[in-house]
Amino acid sequence: MKQISLIGAYIAVVALLFTSCGGNSDGRQKSQKLPVLTANERSLFENDALRIVEEDGMETEGWVYNILKVHPKQSTIKNFQIEGTILSFESVIGNTMLVSEGTSTLRTLLPYDLTTGEKIFDIEYNFSSDPGIDVDNDYQFSFYTYEETLPTISWDEQTKSWKSPNELPETVQNADLEKVKKEAEENLFDGFSLMAYRKVKVDLKERTATPVDEYKWGYLE
């Protein structure tokens, strides 16, 4: 009788250990095996939670597009793909993937929730791929946008000086302007132009994109 009791106690202990350590019952995420990349796929980004892959672009009736795929390594990440003309991977911020769409340096910025595969919200301001994205934390970041109302300056070869159609506001006469002027010295020609980009702060929790009075300068294409 005593031996049976000991066996029962042993079984109970083993069952308890199995429950506490096995089968992800402690809330640990299940790991998932990544698919093998095909000949027309290439990895753009990879971390402990996922891999982001680009599939080669295609052309259909004059419309050129490519595909970005999210391959999860953990069960909390959604397996999904998006397509557009043309998509570029920008960054992963917390549980958000930032993708831009377009064929020029001024593009549309698209934030996707990696846990659902859904776009979080529409950002109305165009995104400049140069200077890119500044990350504050897992749900806040900033980028720079261009608007036609923002100041521009052009090089006047005859006077060897920079000219502006209007007087430049003090807010845009910053150290970055002088830096870009210096960088452009070797490539100056009559009409060579620089443009101001305005900073936009994004809050993913609040789903807001707010312009602020901070500026950078770049080349006008």
Secondary structure, DSSP 8 states (H G I E B T S, - for coil): -HHHHHHHHHHHHHHHHHHHHSTTTTS---B-------TTEEEEEE-SSEEEEEEEEEEETTEEEEEEEEEESBTTS--EEEEETTEEEEEEETTEEEEEE-SSSEEEEEEEETTT--B-----S-EETTT-EEE-SSSEEEEEE--TTS-EEEEETTTTEEE-SS---GGG-SHHHHHHHHHHGGG--TT-EEEEEEEEEEETTTTEEEEEEEEEEEE--
